[in-house]
Amino acid sequence: MTLDGRGGLVDLRSDTVTHPTPEMRMAMHEAELGDDVFGDDPTVNALEERAAALLGKEAALFVASGSMGNLVAQLGHLGRGQETIAGASTHIVSDEQAGHAVVVGTSIKQMAERPDGTWDLDELNDAFRDPRDLHQPITGLVAIENTHAHTMGRPLTLDYTRTVAEIAHAHGVPLHVDGARFFNAAVALGLEPRELAQPADSVTFCLSKGLACPIGSLVVGPRDFIARARRGRKLVGGGMRQVGVLAAPGLVALKDGPAGMIERLAEDHANARRLAEGLAALDGIESAGGLAQPAPGPLDPGRVQTNFVIFRVRRDRAEFMDALHGRGILMVEYAHNTIRAVTHYGVDATDVERVLAACAAALRETSPGEVAAATAAPAS
């Protein structure tokens, strides 16, 4: 499968479909290796040091995936029987097979999210358990998701993150940020990553999404927390050996300036906005509803701030998706009978125009009306 958008597919299912850059492939070939479980893989060590410095934290841990990163972060922060406060639609709650309960042995107090991905702060204050009440679990962690997927990938602001951290800390509880697309948030907000990370006690971010690495995520935070998370990684089978061959692309991705992959995320955001503008002009496209765009009616391109576009079609969704696939365009069926398209490395402005033409044709040839059934796809 190609991603060039001309002779092959334009794959907008997720930014996880990205392929590594030529420089990343060369870095993998030339990576200096050691045994990471013994702590002597120099490429992994360099990547962890770079990630910690970039986000202004003491230490970092390389893990296989964002889900593993969130899992070992919970193992690092929580004791069995404690509780995390997290958003009801977030990845930790909905898309990690209840690892908090199965592995960590903890519960989650779910918070209702608003259309900008935030919580009512009075409700947050009320969500902390009373540790004097023998009937209740003890609140041990607050977790937010940035960017917030179900609100169309909206970035949570520094002010909001700082306020949530202040409330958590006032209750003696750390703040964890599930930052699978953390750098998308920083770029969209015009902030240095360390600025946006500063209020948080720990952050997980993915290399394998918009940063285009083939695998991997990092967890950053205080040194003693990372030591506990490292034990947690070993517990869940994440102790990897000569893994510098997989860490090497991360060093390429996290380079400063145009040499790295962070600044170029702005291109993905611009392409997503152009896609939303074009879709909004088509008869048969409407707002996603729910958190993605609460007001019914036409799709609002102004909701697109990063690389997510979520929308509905006034058509049979399955027929529409099949018609797109027949034209070499892949999107994904998303929650609440919506469709999600995600821009990323390997998709350019020319591809966006091809996608819009395919959508227009698919709308013309598919049946009117919507199917009632809605099965949510994974939110990765």
C-alpha positions as MATLAB code, in Angstrom:
seq = 'MTLDGRGGLVDLRSDTVTHPTPEMRMAMHEAELGDDVFGDDPTVNALEERAAALLGKEAALFVASGSMGNLVAQLGHLGRGQETIAGASTHIVSDEQAGHAVVVGTSIKQMAERPDGTWDLDELNDAFRDPRDLHQPITGLVAIENTHAHTMGRPLTLDYTRTVAEIAHAHGVPLHVDGARFFNAAVALGLEPRELAQPADSVTFCLSKGLACPIGSLVVGPRDFIARARRGRKLVGGGMRQVGVLAAPGLVALKDGPAGMIERLAEDHANARRLAEGLAALDGIESAGGLAQPAPGPLDPGRVQTNFVIFRVRRDRAEFMDALHGRGILMVEYAHNTIRAVTHYGVDATDVERVLAACAAALRETSPGEVAAATAAPAS';
ca = [
       0.000    0.000    0.000;
       1.293    3.427   -0.862;
       0.423    6.723    0.719;
       1.354    8.988   -2.148;
      -2.272    9.750   -2.930;
      -1.839    9.611   -6.678;
      -1.284    6.039   -7.823;
      -2.180    4.471   -4.470;
      -4.343    4.987   -1.444;
      -4.877    8.145    0.531;
      -5.134    6.630    3.986;
      -6.825    8.963    6.481;
      -7.881    6.301    8.989;
      -5.333    7.528   11.546;
      -1.934    9.152   11.847;
      -0.743    5.727   13.021;
      -0.491    4.666    9.358;
       2.497    6.937    8.746;
       5.660    5.394    7.344;
       9.114    6.391    8.630;
      11.095    8.994    6.716;
      14.229    8.013    4.751;
      16.349    9.581    7.500;
      14.571    7.446   10.091;
      15.207    4.281    8.076;
      18.876    5.143    7.834;
      19.022    5.876   11.563;
      17.512    2.462   12.284;
      20.115    0.801   10.083;
      22.991    2.582   11.796;
      21.714    2.571   15.399;
      24.190    1.729   18.129;
      22.669   -1.017   20.267;
      22.814   -2.511   23.737;
      20.507   -4.331   26.153;
      17.901   -1.874   27.359;
      16.762   -4.011   30.299;
      20.300   -3.641   31.641;
      20.091    0.072   30.786;
      22.969   -0.024   28.312;
      21.314    0.653   24.949;
      22.893    4.029   24.106;
      20.274    4.939   21.501;
      17.394    4.346   23.910;
      19.223    6.261   26.609;
      19.765    9.187   24.244;
      16.095    9.176   23.239;
      14.928    9.160   26.850;
      17.282   12.019   27.714;
      16.050   14.016   24.718;
      12.387   13.447   25.582;
      12.887   14.466   29.205;
      14.768   17.628   28.233;
      12.234   18.553   25.549;
       9.350   18.415   28.037;
      11.318   19.828   30.963;
      11.165   16.709   33.134;
      13.822   14.794   35.060;
      13.605   11.465   33.267;
      11.805    9.458   30.583;
      10.949    5.874   29.699;
      10.641    4.374   26.204;
       7.627    2.057   25.842;
       6.018    0.159   23.005;
       2.795    2.171   22.725;
       0.702    4.968   24.137;
      -1.559    2.464   25.900;
       1.468    0.907   27.571;
       2.684    4.383   28.483;
      -0.594    5.245   30.193;
      -0.649    1.853   31.900;
       2.854    2.096   33.370;
       2.194    5.719   34.331;
      -0.756    4.505   36.394;
       1.421    1.780   37.901;
       3.948    4.468   38.772;
       1.436    6.797   40.404;
      -1.184    4.548   42.009;
      -1.612    1.843   44.588;
      -4.185   -0.932   44.265;
      -7.665    0.189   45.202;
      -7.065    3.843   44.441;
      -9.013    5.865   41.878;
      -8.210    8.057   38.875;
     -10.335   11.017   37.787;
     -10.533   11.033   33.967;
     -12.792   12.171   31.128;
     -15.581    9.786   30.149;
     -14.629    9.698   26.449;
     -10.862    9.520   26.885;
      -8.559    6.764   25.699;
      -7.722    5.590   29.234;
     -11.416    5.082   29.958;
     -12.718    3.775   26.633;
      -9.911    2.281   24.585;
      -7.422    0.488   26.818;
      -9.428   -2.638   27.750;
      -9.914   -1.431   31.340;
      -6.214   -1.914   32.002;
      -6.613    0.361   35.013;
      -8.792   -2.326   36.602;
      -7.284   -5.496   35.131;
      -3.609   -4.653   35.665;
      -3.315   -1.670   37.997;
      -6.208   -2.667   40.258;
      -7.793    0.787   40.364;
     -11.108    2.435   39.513;
     -11.910    5.522   37.439;
     -14.228    8.372   38.347;
     -15.516    9.524   34.959;
     -15.953   13.220   34.270;
     -18.383   14.664   31.741;
     -16.510   16.643   29.090;
     -17.613   19.862   27.453;
     -17.329   20.543   23.697;
     -13.844   22.016   24.169;
     -12.654   18.890   25.997;
     -12.582   20.559   29.406;
     -14.416   19.752   32.631;
     -16.511   21.911   34.887;
     -13.947   22.794   37.551;
     -16.483   22.777   40.379;
     -17.391   19.234   39.361;
     -13.701   18.357   39.368;
     -13.345   19.627   42.924;
     -16.339   17.539   43.946;
     -14.932   14.403   42.275;
     -12.155   13.879   44.809;
     -13.029   11.198   47.342;
     -13.095   11.757   51.062;
     -10.162    9.689   52.388;
     -11.812    9.600   55.822;
     -14.799    7.675   54.432;
     -14.067    3.950   54.699;
     -16.600    3.219   51.947;
     -14.787    5.158   49.235;
     -11.631    4.543   47.224;
      -8.833    7.060   47.675;
      -8.288    9.451   44.762;
      -4.723    8.964   43.550;
      -4.483   10.582   40.102;
      -6.086   13.048   37.714;
      -5.641   12.296   33.995;
      -6.460   14.538   31.041;
      -6.108   13.866   27.304;
      -4.343   16.423   25.089;
      -5.250   16.654   22.253;
      -8.775   15.567   23.125;
      -9.833   13.107   20.443;
     -13.619   13.123   20.660;
     -13.886   16.918   20.462;
     -12.245   16.757   17.004;
      -8.698   16.672   18.341;
      -8.943   19.978   20.158;
      -5.914   21.105   22.196;
      -6.332   21.791   25.902;
      -4.806   25.140   26.776;
      -1.926   25.843   29.113;
      -4.194   27.862   31.418;
      -6.653   24.978   31.692;
      -3.895   22.427   32.264;
      -2.371   24.653   34.922;
      -5.706   25.085   36.687;
      -6.442   21.352   36.698;
      -2.952   20.710   38.060;
      -3.469   23.280   40.816;
      -6.737   21.644   41.863;
      -5.176   18.171   41.788;
      -2.154   19.294   43.779;
      -4.362   21.039   46.341;
      -5.846   17.607   46.993;
      -2.382   16.020   47.164;
      -2.851   14.232   43.829;
      -0.592   14.269   40.709;
      -1.709   15.184   37.186;
      -0.982   12.840   34.266;
      -1.429   13.970   30.661;
      -2.242   11.333   28.066;
      -0.518   13.274   25.325;
      -0.717   10.778   22.477;
      -0.777   13.839   20.204;
       0.823   16.220   22.684;
       3.004   17.910   20.061;
      -0.051   18.577   17.889;
      -1.464   20.457   20.873;
       1.747   22.423   21.440;
       2.015   23.399   17.761;
      -1.656   24.382   17.547;
      -1.339   26.541   20.659;
       1.983   28.081   19.583;
       3.743   26.857   22.729;
       7.048   25.212   23.427;
       6.404   21.600   24.499;
       8.027   22.155   27.888;
       5.651   25.070   28.548;
       2.585   22.939   27.946;
       4.040   20.037   29.935;
       5.163   22.150   32.887;
       2.010   21.877   35.061;
       1.814   18.086   34.674;
       3.574   15.581   36.910;
       3.830   13.106   34.033;
       3.124   13.041   30.306;
       2.871   10.198   27.816;
       3.362   11.020   24.131;
       3.392    8.895   20.990;
       6.173    8.756   18.432;
       4.143    6.530   16.112;
       1.361    8.971   15.209;
       2.029   12.384   13.656;
       5.768   12.099   14.321;
       5.863    9.202   11.808;
       7.993    6.712   13.739;
       7.166    3.032   13.218;
       6.614    2.276   16.910;
       6.943    3.660   20.385;
       5.896    6.195   23.000;
       7.604    7.918   25.893;
       6.593    8.614   29.463;
       8.249   11.595   31.154;
       8.215   12.773   34.747;
      10.194   12.842   38.003;
      13.063   10.392   38.348;
      11.495    8.368   41.174;
       8.210    8.095   39.265;
      10.038    6.892   36.135;
      11.811    4.250   38.237;
       8.427    2.910   39.358;
       7.070    3.104   35.810;
      10.108    1.132   34.596;
       9.245   -1.637   37.059;
       5.694   -1.480   35.736;
       6.943   -1.787   32.165;
       8.779   -4.977   33.070;
       5.669   -6.314   34.804;
       3.535   -5.980   31.666;
       6.167   -7.550   29.411;
       7.622   -4.318   28.082;
      11.257   -5.020   28.899;
      12.949   -4.769   25.498;
      16.516   -5.662   24.596;
      18.401   -4.244   21.563;
      15.577   -1.797   21.030;
      17.746    1.107   19.912;
      16.845    0.080   16.370;
      13.303    1.273   17.198;
      14.342    4.229   19.329;
      16.535    5.705   16.593;
      13.625    7.132   14.550;
      12.459    8.906   17.698;
      15.714   10.847   17.893;
      15.132   11.979   14.317;
      11.525   12.959   15.045;
      12.434   14.999   18.130;
      15.149   17.099   16.491;
      14.737   20.843   16.757;
      13.405   22.881   13.843;
      12.739   21.707   10.299;
      15.142   18.787   10.714;
      12.633   17.115   13.058;
       8.983   16.175   12.755;
       7.371   18.500   15.309;
       7.210   21.766   13.349;
       5.796   20.046   10.280;
       2.666   19.069   12.236;
       1.383   22.528   11.279;
       1.110   21.221    7.693;
      -1.189   18.439    8.886;
      -3.347   20.977   10.696;
      -3.599   23.150    7.592;
      -4.519   20.135    5.458;
      -7.200   19.108    7.944;
      -8.667   22.596    7.896;
      -8.740   22.601    4.086;
     -10.401   19.178    4.124;
     -13.065   20.435    6.558;
     -13.696   23.541    4.471;
     -14.167   21.443    1.355;
     -16.416   18.926    3.090;
     -18.554   21.712    4.570;
     -19.295   22.923    1.043;
     -20.697   19.555   -0.036;
     -24.417   18.782    0.069;
     -24.853   15.756    2.307;
     -22.117   16.530    4.849;
     -23.144   17.739    8.297;
     -21.746   18.250   11.761;
     -20.721   15.241   13.777;
     -22.838   16.211   16.757;
     -21.857   15.247   20.281;
     -18.567   16.555   21.593;
     -17.103   17.030   18.107;
     -19.598   19.751   17.214;
     -22.557   20.066   19.556;
     -24.631   22.414   17.411;
     -26.565   20.576   14.679;
     -26.248   21.719   11.108;
     -23.396   22.200    8.669;
     -19.900   21.064    9.495;
     -17.994   23.963   11.071;
     -14.383   24.062    9.781;
     -13.546   26.393   12.660;
     -13.759   23.397   14.982;
     -10.671   21.912   13.323;
      -7.588   23.005   15.222;
      -5.271   20.035   14.744;
      -5.359   17.035   12.408;
      -8.826   15.541   13.082;
     -11.944   16.022   10.966;
     -15.094   14.310   12.245;
     -18.379   14.543   10.349;
     -21.607   12.799    9.410;
     -23.086   12.024    6.027;
     -26.798   12.216    5.216;
     -26.322    8.928    3.451;
     -25.930    5.260    4.272;
     -22.558    5.461    6.011;
     -21.376    1.997    4.997;
     -22.204    2.651    1.331;
     -20.418    5.997    1.480;
     -17.303    4.403    2.978;
     -17.335    1.646    0.350;
     -17.621    4.249   -2.394;
     -14.618    6.091   -0.977;
     -12.626    2.880   -0.714;
     -13.361    2.125   -4.345;
     -11.684    5.433   -5.183;
      -8.632    4.715   -3.060;
      -9.667    6.801   -0.036;
      -9.666    5.326    3.461;
     -11.370    6.883    6.481;
     -12.682    5.214    9.617;
     -16.156    4.723   11.061;
     -16.087    6.608   14.347;
     -18.295    6.961   17.413;
     -21.975    7.942   17.179;
     -22.392    7.138   13.483;
     -19.709    9.619   12.428;
     -16.697    9.379   10.124;
     -13.181   10.432   11.062;
     -10.391   11.566    8.747;
      -6.905   12.247   10.128;
      -4.195   14.086    8.192;
      -0.547   13.189    8.682;
       2.917   12.842    7.167;
       2.516   11.338    3.690;
      -0.683   13.259    2.884;
      -0.324   16.608    1.149;
      -2.573   19.343   -0.248;
      -2.955   17.528   -3.575;
      -4.224   14.456   -1.730;
      -6.788   16.589    0.096;
      -8.215   17.761   -3.233;
      -8.412   14.150   -4.407;
     -10.244   13.209   -1.193;
     -12.763   16.022   -1.666;
     -13.465   14.962   -5.239;
     -13.966   11.376   -4.090;
     -16.325   12.492   -1.323;
     -18.423   14.505   -3.765;
     -18.702   11.510   -6.077;
     -19.484    9.123   -3.211;
     -22.273   11.391   -1.969;
     -23.862   11.413   -5.411;
     -23.972    7.657   -5.739;
     -24.961    6.488   -2.245;
     -28.412    6.117   -0.765;
     -29.950    9.001    1.214;
     -30.526    8.663    4.938;
     -28.391    7.304    7.754;
     -28.165    3.827    9.181;
     -29.166    3.779   12.822;
     -26.501    1.446   14.145;
     -23.266    3.048   15.255;
     -20.196    1.109   16.295;
     -17.287    3.133   17.578;
     -13.906    2.346   16.070;
     -10.775    2.430   18.200;
      -9.803    5.993   19.007;
      -6.108    5.662   18.226;
];
